[in-house]
Amino acid sequence: MTKSAPIALSEALQKFVDESPIARKAQMSFIRRAAQSMSPGISVLDVGAGNAPYREFFTHVQYRTL
């Protein structure tokens, strides 16, 4: 899989991360890398997603929340 350039964060996600930067920056980095490693079209279930703040990393997959 070819690595693509990082996509700029939406204003909503940046605000979410800024609310708790120490914890959420590391979490966001992990989630972004995980999302980039997923093949297009696979199904992803985000359990405990709340408002699904990381949804924008998963536009290439079938992203569902619970």
PDB file of N, CA, C and O in Angstrom:
ATOM      1  N   MET A   1       0.850  -1.185   0.000  1.00  0.00           N
ATOM      2  CA  MET A   1       0.000   0.000   0.000  1.00  0.00           C
ATOM      3  C   MET A   1       0.892   1.244   0.000  1.00  0.00           C
ATOM      4  O   MET A   1       1.845   1.329   0.774  1.00  0.00           O
ATOM      5  N   THR A   2       0.588   2.176  -0.843  1.00  0.00           N
ATOM      6  CA  THR A   2       1.354   3.410  -0.939  1.00  0.00           C
ATOM      7  C   THR A   2       0.880   4.398   0.111  1.00  0.00           C
ATOM      8  O   THR A   2      -0.319   4.598   0.301  1.00  0.00           O
ATOM      9  N   LYS A   3       1.840   5.012   0.791  1.00  0.00           N
ATOM     10  CA  LYS A   3       1.468   6.006   1.798  1.00  0.00           C
ATOM     11  C   LYS A   3       1.061   7.295   1.111  1.00  0.00           C
ATOM     12  O   LYS A   3       1.719   7.763   0.182  1.00  0.00           O
ATOM     13  N   SER A   4      -0.030   7.855   1.585  1.00  0.00           N
ATOM     14  CA  SER A   4      -0.486   9.132   1.047  1.00  0.00           C
ATOM     15  C   SER A   4      -0.104  10.241   2.022  1.00  0.00           C
ATOM     16  O   SER A   4       0.208   9.983   3.184  1.00  0.00           O
ATOM     17  N   ALA A   5      -0.135  11.448   1.543  1.00  0.00           N
ATOM     18  CA  ALA A   5       0.195  12.595   2.390  1.00  0.00           C
ATOM     19  C   ALA A   5      -0.873  12.737   3.470  1.00  0.00           C
ATOM     20  O   ALA A   5      -2.053  12.507   3.206  1.00  0.00           O
ATOM     21  N   PRO A   6      -0.473  13.113   4.676  1.00  0.00           N
ATOM     22  CA  PRO A   6      -1.459  13.292   5.747  1.00  0.00           C
ATOM     23  C   PRO A   6      -2.503  14.334   5.365  1.00  0.00           C
ATOM     24  O   PRO A   6      -2.188  15.379   4.795  1.00  0.00           O
ATOM     25  N   ILE A   7      -3.724  14.028   5.687  1.00  0.00           N
ATOM     26  CA  ILE A   7      -4.833  14.937   5.418  1.00  0.00           C
ATOM     27  C   ILE A   7      -4.949  15.906   6.585  1.00  0.00           C
ATOM     28  O   ILE A   7      -4.806  15.507   7.740  1.00  0.00           O
ATOM     29  N   ALA A   8      -5.206  17.166   6.296  1.00  0.00           N
ATOM     30  CA  ALA A   8      -5.385  18.157   7.354  1.00  0.00           C
ATOM     31  C   ALA A   8      -6.599  17.782   8.196  1.00  0.00           C
ATOM     32  O   ALA A   8      -7.591  17.267   7.680  1.00  0.00           O
ATOM     33  N   LEU A   9      -6.510  18.041   9.475  1.00  0.00           N
ATOM     34  CA  LEU A   9      -7.612  17.732  10.384  1.00  0.00           C
ATOM     35  C   LEU A   9      -8.742  18.725  10.200  1.00  0.00           C
ATOM     36  O   LEU A   9      -8.523  19.906   9.930  1.00  0.00           O
ATOM     37  N   SER A  10      -9.948  18.221  10.352  1.00  0.00           N
ATOM     38  CA  SER A  10     -11.094  19.115  10.329  1.00  0.00           C
ATOM     39  C   SER A  10     -11.050  19.989  11.579  1.00  0.00           C
ATOM     40  O   SER A  10     -10.384  19.657  12.560  1.00  0.00           O
ATOM     41  N   GLU A  11     -11.752  21.082  11.531  1.00  0.00           N
ATOM     42  CA  GLU A  11     -11.810  21.982  12.686  1.00  0.00           C
ATOM     43  C   GLU A  11     -12.405  21.267  13.900  1.00  0.00           C
ATOM     44  O   GLU A  11     -11.947  21.461  15.026  1.00  0.00           O
ATOM     45  N   ALA A  12     -13.421  20.443  13.667  1.00  0.00           N
ATOM     46  CA  ALA A  12     -14.064  19.721  14.772  1.00  0.00           C
ATOM     47  C   ALA A  12     -13.111  18.732  15.433  1.00  0.00           C
ATOM     48  O   ALA A  12     -13.079  18.629  16.659  1.00  0.00           O
ATOM     49  N   LEU A  13     -12.331  18.000  14.629  1.00  0.00           N
ATOM     50  CA  LEU A  13     -11.382  17.042  15.208  1.00  0.00           C
ATOM     51  C   LEU A  13     -10.259  17.776  15.923  1.00  0.00           C
ATOM     52  O   LEU A  13      -9.838  17.352  16.999  1.00  0.00           O
ATOM     53  N   GLN A  14      -9.770  18.860  15.353  1.00  0.00           N
ATOM     54  CA  GLN A  14      -8.714  19.621  16.017  1.00  0.00           C
ATOM     55  C   GLN A  14      -9.190  20.131  17.376  1.00  0.00           C
ATOM     56  O   GLN A  14      -8.441  20.086  18.352  1.00  0.00           O
ATOM     57  N   LYS A  15     -10.415  20.608  17.443  1.00  0.00           N
ATOM     58  CA  LYS A  15     -10.974  21.091  18.703  1.00  0.00           C
ATOM     59  C   LYS A  15     -11.085  19.944  19.712  1.00  0.00           C
ATOM     60  O   LYS A  15     -10.766  20.119  20.888  1.00  0.00           O
ATOM     61  N   PHE A  16     -11.537  18.776  19.256  1.00  0.00           N
ATOM     62  CA  PHE A  16     -11.653  17.604  20.116  1.00  0.00           C
ATOM     63  C   PHE A  16     -10.291  17.222  20.702  1.00  0.00           C
ATOM     64  O   PHE A  16     -10.183  16.957  21.899  1.00  0.00           O
ATOM     65  N   VAL A  17      -9.273  17.196  19.876  1.00  0.00           N
ATOM     66  CA  VAL A  17      -7.920  16.841  20.337  1.00  0.00           C
ATOM     67  C   VAL A  17      -7.387  17.899  21.294  1.00  0.00           C
ATOM     68  O   VAL A  17      -6.748  17.563  22.291  1.00  0.00           O
ATOM     69  N   ASP A  18      -7.639  19.156  21.006  1.00  0.00           N
ATOM     70  CA  ASP A  18      -7.139  20.242  21.843  1.00  0.00           C
ATOM     71  C   ASP A  18      -7.755  20.255  23.243  1.00  0.00           C
ATOM     72  O   ASP A  18      -7.188  20.849  24.160  1.00  0.00           O
ATOM     73  N   GLU A  19      -8.919  19.601  23.419  1.00  0.00           N
ATOM     74  CA  GLU A  19      -9.550  19.545  24.737  1.00  0.00           C
ATOM     75  C   GLU A  19      -8.728  18.728  25.730  1.00  0.00           C
ATOM     76  O   GLU A  19      -8.799  18.971  26.935  1.00  0.00           O
ATOM     77  N   SER A  20      -7.962  17.778  25.249  1.00  0.00           N
ATOM     78  CA  SER A  20      -7.118  16.924  26.092  1.00  0.00           C
ATOM     79  C   SER A  20      -5.901  16.504  25.277  1.00  0.00           C
ATOM     80  O   SER A  20      -5.771  15.333  24.920  1.00  0.00           O
ATOM     81  N   PRO A  21      -5.007  17.445  24.978  1.00  0.00           N
ATOM     82  CA  PRO A  21      -3.950  17.205  23.997  1.00  0.00           C
ATOM     83  C   PRO A  21      -2.971  16.081  24.339  1.00  0.00           C
ATOM     84  O   PRO A  21      -2.519  15.375  23.437  1.00  0.00           O
ATOM     85  N   ILE A  22      -2.639  15.902  25.591  1.00  0.00           N
ATOM     86  CA  ILE A  22      -1.641  14.876  25.930  1.00  0.00           C
ATOM     87  C   ILE A  22      -2.154  13.493  25.561  1.00  0.00           C
ATOM     88  O   ILE A  22      -1.449  12.732  24.899  1.00  0.00           O
ATOM     89  N   ALA A  23      -3.344  13.164  25.969  1.00  0.00           N
ATOM     90  CA  ALA A  23      -3.905  11.839  25.679  1.00  0.00           C
ATOM     91  C   ALA A  23      -4.362  11.714  24.232  1.00  0.00           C
ATOM     92  O   ALA A  23      -4.088  10.705  23.582  1.00  0.00           O
ATOM     93  N   ARG A  24      -5.041  12.705  23.732  1.00  0.00           N
ATOM     94  CA  ARG A  24      -5.684  12.557  22.426  1.00  0.00           C
ATOM     95  C   ARG A  24      -4.728  12.671  21.253  1.00  0.00           C
ATOM     96  O   ARG A  24      -5.014  12.110  20.195  1.00  0.00           O
ATOM     97  N   LYS A  25      -3.612  13.364  21.385  1.00  0.00           N
ATOM     98  CA  LYS A  25      -2.656  13.422  20.270  1.00  0.00           C
ATOM     99  C   LYS A  25      -2.063  12.050  20.000  1.00  0.00           C
ATOM    100  O   LYS A  25      -1.933  11.640  18.847  1.00  0.00           O
ATOM    101  N   ALA A  26      -1.703  11.338  21.064  1.00  0.00           N
ATOM    102  CA  ALA A  26      -1.167   9.985  20.894  1.00  0.00           C
ATOM    103  C   ALA A  26      -2.236   9.049  20.339  1.00  0.00           C
ATOM    104  O   ALA A  26      -1.971   8.252  19.439  1.00  0.00           O
ATOM    105  N   GLN A  27      -3.431   9.153  20.878  1.00  0.00           N
ATOM    106  CA  GLN A  27      -4.539   8.323  20.419  1.00  0.00           C
ATOM    107  C   GLN A  27      -4.839   8.605  18.946  1.00  0.00           C
ATOM    108  O   GLN A  27      -5.027   7.676  18.160  1.00  0.00           O
ATOM    109  N   MET A  28      -4.884   9.866  18.579  1.00  0.00           N
ATOM    110  CA  MET A  28      -5.169  10.238  17.203  1.00  0.00           C
ATOM    111  C   MET A  28      -4.089   9.713  16.257  1.00  0.00           C
ATOM    112  O   MET A  28      -4.402   9.236  15.166  1.00  0.00           O
ATOM    113  N   SER A  29      -2.851   9.793  16.655  1.00  0.00           N
ATOM    114  CA  SER A  29      -1.758   9.301  15.832  1.00  0.00           C
ATOM    115  C   SER A  29      -1.904   7.800  15.574  1.00  0.00           C
ATOM    116  O   SER A  29      -1.725   7.337  14.447  1.00  0.00           O
ATOM    117  N   PHE A  30      -2.226   7.054  16.617  1.00  0.00           N
ATOM    118  CA  PHE A  30      -2.426   5.613  16.475  1.00  0.00           C
ATOM    119  C   PHE A  30      -3.607   5.320  15.554  1.00  0.00           C
ATOM    120  O   PHE A  30      -3.499   4.483  14.658  1.00  0.00           O
ATOM    121  N   ILE A  31      -4.721   5.995  15.766  1.00  0.00           N
ATOM    122  CA  ILE A  31      -5.921   5.748  14.965  1.00  0.00           C
ATOM    123  C   ILE A  31      -5.683   6.120  13.511  1.00  0.00           C
ATOM    124  O   ILE A  31      -6.129   5.405  12.613  1.00  0.00           O
ATOM    125  N   ARG A  32      -4.997   7.211  13.265  1.00  0.00           N
ATOM    126  CA  ARG A  32      -4.692   7.627  11.886  1.00  0.00           C
ATOM    127  C   ARG A  32      -3.848   6.567  11.176  1.00  0.00           C
ATOM    128  O   ARG A  32      -4.134   6.204  10.035  1.00  0.00           O
ATOM    129  N   ARG A  33      -2.808   6.073  11.854  1.00  0.00           N
ATOM    130  CA  ARG A  33      -1.953   5.036  11.248  1.00  0.00           C
ATOM    131  C   ARG A  33      -2.752   3.760  10.987  1.00  0.00           C
ATOM    132  O   ARG A  33      -2.607   3.137   9.936  1.00  0.00           O
ATOM    133  N   ALA A  34      -3.598   3.374  11.947  1.00  0.00           N
ATOM    134  CA  ALA A  34      -4.423   2.177  11.778  1.00  0.00           C
ATOM    135  C   ALA A  34      -5.359   2.342  10.582  1.00  0.00           C
ATOM    136  O   ALA A  34      -5.498   1.428   9.769  1.00  0.00           O
ATOM    137  N   ALA A  35      -5.992   3.493  10.476  1.00  0.00           N
ATOM    138  CA  ALA A  35      -6.916   3.745   9.365  1.00  0.00           C
ATOM    139  C   ALA A  35      -6.188   3.697   8.023  1.00  0.00           C
ATOM    140  O   ALA A  35      -6.705   3.135   7.057  1.00  0.00           O
ATOM    141  N   GLN A  36      -5.005   4.277   7.958  1.00  0.00           N
ATOM    142  CA  GLN A  36      -4.248   4.294   6.706  1.00  0.00           C
ATOM    143  C   GLN A  36      -3.822   2.897   6.275  1.00  0.00           C
ATOM    144  O   GLN A  36      -3.596   2.656   5.089  1.00  0.00           O
ATOM    145  N   SER A  37      -3.711   1.976   7.226  1.00  0.00           N
ATOM    146  CA  SER A  37      -3.276   0.623   6.887  1.00  0.00           C
ATOM    147  C   SER A  37      -4.432  -0.254   6.397  1.00  0.00           C
ATOM    148  O   SER A  37      -4.199  -1.375   5.944  1.00  0.00           O
ATOM    149  N   MET A  38      -5.651   0.228   6.478  1.00  0.00           N
ATOM    150  CA  MET A  38      -6.828  -0.560   6.096  1.00  0.00           C
ATOM    151  C   MET A  38      -7.100  -0.461   4.608  1.00  0.00           C
ATOM    152  O   MET A  38      -6.982   0.602   3.997  1.00  0.00           O
ATOM    153  N   SER A  39      -7.466  -1.597   4.047  1.00  0.00           N
ATOM    154  CA  SER A  39      -7.789  -1.652   2.617  1.00  0.00           C
ATOM    155  C   SER A  39      -9.137  -0.986   2.363  1.00  0.00           C
ATOM    156  O   SER A  39     -10.054  -1.099   3.175  1.00  0.00           O
ATOM    157  N   PRO A  40      -9.252  -0.295   1.239  1.00  0.00           N
ATOM    158  CA  PRO A  40     -10.523   0.347   0.901  1.00  0.00           C
ATOM    159  C   PRO A  40     -11.674  -0.662   0.872  1.00  0.00           C
ATOM    160  O   PRO A  40     -11.523  -1.780   0.379  1.00  0.00           O
ATOM    161  N   GLY A  41     -12.815  -0.252   1.404  1.00  0.00           N
ATOM    162  CA  GLY A  41     -14.012  -1.052   1.339  1.00  0.00           C
ATOM    163  C   GLY A  41     -14.242  -2.015   2.492  1.00  0.00           C
ATOM    164  O   GLY A  41     -15.340  -2.557   2.619  1.00  0.00           O
ATOM    165  N   ILE A  42     -13.232  -2.248   3.343  1.00  0.00           N
ATOM    166  CA  ILE A  42     -13.469  -3.171   4.451  1.00  0.00           C
ATOM    167  C   ILE A  42     -14.443  -2.543   5.440  1.00  0.00           C
ATOM    168  O   ILE A  42     -14.674  -1.334   5.417  1.00  0.00           O
ATOM    169  N   SER A  43     -15.006  -3.367   6.299  1.00  0.00           N
ATOM    170  CA  SER A  43     -15.946  -2.877   7.311  1.00  0.00           C
ATOM    171  C   SER A  43     -15.210  -2.630   8.623  1.00  0.00           C
ATOM    172  O   SER A  43     -14.390  -3.440   9.057  1.00  0.00           O
ATOM    173  N   VAL A  44     -15.519  -1.501   9.241  1.00  0.00           N
ATOM    174  CA  VAL A  44     -14.939  -1.131  10.528  1.00  0.00           C
ATOM    175  C   VAL A  44     -16.078  -0.794  11.474  1.00  0.00           C
ATOM    176  O   VAL A  44     -16.970  -0.019  11.129  1.00  0.00           O
ATOM    177  N   LEU A  45     -16.048  -1.377  12.670  1.00  0.00           N
ATOM    178  CA  LEU A  45     -17.034  -1.063  13.692  1.00  0.00           C
ATOM    179  C   LEU A  45     -16.322  -0.324  14.815  1.00  0.00           C
ATOM    180  O   LEU A  45     -15.424  -0.875  15.453  1.00  0.00           O
ATOM    181  N   ASP A  46     -16.711   0.897  15.054  1.00  0.00           N
ATOM    182  CA  ASP A  46     -16.139   1.720  16.121  1.00  0.00           C
ATOM    183  C   ASP A  46     -17.063   1.607  17.327  1.00  0.00           C
ATOM    184  O   ASP A  46     -18.086   2.288  17.402  1.00  0.00           O
ATOM    185  N   VAL A  47     -16.696   0.745  18.266  1.00  0.00           N
ATOM    186  CA  VAL A  47     -17.507   0.517  19.455  1.00  0.00           C
ATOM    187  C   VAL A  47     -17.187   1.602  20.480  1.00  0.00           C
ATOM    188  O   VAL A  47     -16.022   1.838  20.801  1.00  0.00           O
ATOM    189  N   GLY A  48     -18.215   2.251  20.984  1.00  0.00           N
ATOM    190  CA  GLY A  48     -18.017   3.337  21.936  1.00  0.00           C
ATOM    191  C   GLY A  48     -17.598   4.627  21.258  1.00  0.00           C
ATOM    192  O   GLY A  48     -16.883   5.441  21.842  1.00  0.00           O
ATOM    193  N   ALA A  49     -18.041   4.809  20.037  1.00  0.00           N
ATOM    194  CA  ALA A  49     -17.600   5.935  19.213  1.00  0.00           C
ATOM    195  C   ALA A  49     -18.084   7.292  19.695  1.00  0.00           C
ATOM    196  O   ALA A  49     -17.479   8.311  19.365  1.00  0.00           O
ATOM    197  N   GLY A  50     -19.150   7.325  20.460  1.00  0.00           N
ATOM    198  CA  GLY A  50     -19.693   8.627  20.857  1.00  0.00           C
ATOM    199  C   GLY A  50     -20.080   9.421  19.620  1.00  0.00           C
ATOM    200  O   GLY A  50     -20.881   8.955  18.810  1.00  0.00           O
ATOM    201  N   ASN A  51     -19.526  10.600  19.468  1.00  0.00           N
ATOM    202  CA  ASN A  51     -19.790  11.442  18.293  1.00  0.00           C
ATOM    203  C   ASN A  51     -18.879  11.099  17.115  1.00  0.00           C
ATOM    204  O   ASN A  51     -18.860  11.816  16.115  1.00  0.00           O
ATOM    205  N   ALA A  52     -18.139  10.024  17.228  1.00  0.00           N
ATOM    206  CA  ALA A  52     -17.235   9.546  16.166  1.00  0.00           C
ATOM    207  C   ALA A  52     -16.261  10.626  15.696  1.00  0.00           C
ATOM    208  O   ALA A  52     -16.239  10.955  14.510  1.00  0.00           O
ATOM    209  N   PRO A  53     -15.455  11.184  16.603  1.00  0.00           N
ATOM    210  CA  PRO A  53     -14.563  12.271  16.210  1.00  0.00           C
ATOM    211  C   PRO A  53     -13.486  11.877  15.202  1.00  0.00           C
ATOM    212  O   PRO A  53     -12.948  12.743  14.511  1.00  0.00           O
ATOM    213  N   TYR A  54     -13.162  10.589  15.105  1.00  0.00           N
ATOM    214  CA  TYR A  54     -12.107  10.151  14.183  1.00  0.00           C
ATOM    215  C   TYR A  54     -12.661   9.626  12.862  1.00  0.00           C
ATOM    216  O   TYR A  54     -11.912   9.074  12.056  1.00  0.00           O
ATOM    217  N   ARG A  55     -13.957   9.791  12.632  1.00  0.00           N
ATOM    218  CA  ARG A  55     -14.618   9.282  11.428  1.00  0.00           C
ATOM    219  C   ARG A  55     -13.891   9.724  10.155  1.00  0.00           C
ATOM    220  O   ARG A  55     -13.807   8.954   9.198  1.00  0.00           O
ATOM    221  N   GLU A  56     -13.375  10.933  10.131  1.00  0.00           N
ATOM    222  CA  GLU A  56     -12.761  11.451   8.902  1.00  0.00           C
ATOM    223  C   GLU A  56     -11.555  10.651   8.438  1.00  0.00           C
ATOM    224  O   GLU A  56     -11.162  10.764   7.277  1.00  0.00           O
ATOM    225  N   PHE A  57     -10.958   9.849   9.303  1.00  0.00           N
ATOM    226  CA  PHE A  57      -9.829   9.008   8.906  1.00  0.00           C
ATOM    227  C   PHE A  57     -10.291   7.752   8.160  1.00  0.00           C
ATOM    228  O   PHE A  57      -9.470   7.044   7.577  1.00  0.00           O
ATOM    229  N   PHE A  58     -11.588   7.476   8.174  1.00  0.00           N
ATOM    230  CA  PHE A  58     -12.103   6.215   7.661  1.00  0.00           C
ATOM    231  C   PHE A  58     -13.018   6.380   6.450  1.00  0.00           C
ATOM    232  O   PHE A  58     -13.931   5.576   6.260  1.00  0.00           O
ATOM    233  N   THR A  59     -12.797   7.383   5.644  1.00  0.00           N
ATOM    234  CA  THR A  59     -13.670   7.628   4.496  1.00  0.00           C
ATOM    235  C   THR A  59     -13.523   6.560   3.408  1.00  0.00           C
ATOM    236  O   THR A  59     -14.396   6.436   2.549  1.00  0.00           O
ATOM    237  N   HIS A  60     -12.461   5.809   3.431  1.00  0.00           N
ATOM    238  CA  HIS A  60     -12.195   4.790   2.406  1.00  0.00           C
ATOM    239  C   HIS A  60     -12.736   3.408   2.789  1.00  0.00           C
ATOM    240  O   HIS A  60     -12.588   2.456   2.022  1.00  0.00           O
ATOM    241  N   VAL A  61     -13.358   3.290   3.960  1.00  0.00           N
ATOM    242  CA  VAL A  61     -13.897   2.024   4.425  1.00  0.00           C
ATOM    243  C   VAL A  61     -15.372   2.179   4.769  1.00  0.00           C
ATOM    244  O   VAL A  61     -15.896   3.293   4.777  1.00  0.00           O
ATOM    245  N   GLN A  62     -16.041   1.068   5.052  1.00  0.00           N
ATOM    246  CA  GLN A  62     -17.421   1.122   5.520  1.00  0.00           C
ATOM    247  C   GLN A  62     -17.364   1.287   7.029  1.00  0.00           C
ATOM    248  O   GLN A  62     -17.156   0.318   7.759  1.00  0.00           O
ATOM    249  N   TYR A  63     -17.544   2.489   7.487  1.00  0.00           N
ATOM    250  CA  TYR A  63     -17.375   2.847   8.909  1.00  0.00           C
ATOM    251  C   TYR A  63     -18.718   2.880   9.595  1.00  0.00           C
ATOM    252  O   TYR A  63     -19.614   3.622   9.191  1.00  0.00           O
ATOM    253  N   ARG A  64     -18.861   2.073  10.637  1.00  0.00           N
ATOM    254  CA  ARG A  64     -20.092   2.013  11.421  1.00  0.00           C
ATOM    255  C   ARG A  64     -19.748   2.311  12.876  1.00  0.00           C
ATOM    256  O   ARG A  64     -18.635   2.042  13.328  1.00  0.00           O
ATOM    257  N   THR A  65     -20.693   2.857  13.591  1.00  0.00           N
ATOM    258  CA  THR A  65     -20.481   3.160  15.008  1.00  0.00           C
ATOM    259  C   THR A  65     -21.507   2.427  15.856  1.00  0.00           C
ATOM    260  O   THR A  65     -22.594   2.077  15.396  1.00  0.00           O
ATOM    261  N   LEU A  66     -21.131   2.209  17.097  1.00  0.00           N
ATOM    262  CA  LEU A  66     -22.032   1.582  18.065  1.00  0.00           C
ATOM    263  C   LEU A  66     -21.880   2.286  19.385  1.00  0.00           C
ATOM    264  O   LEU A  66     -22.545   1.927  20.357  1.00  0.00           O
TER     265      LEU A  66
END
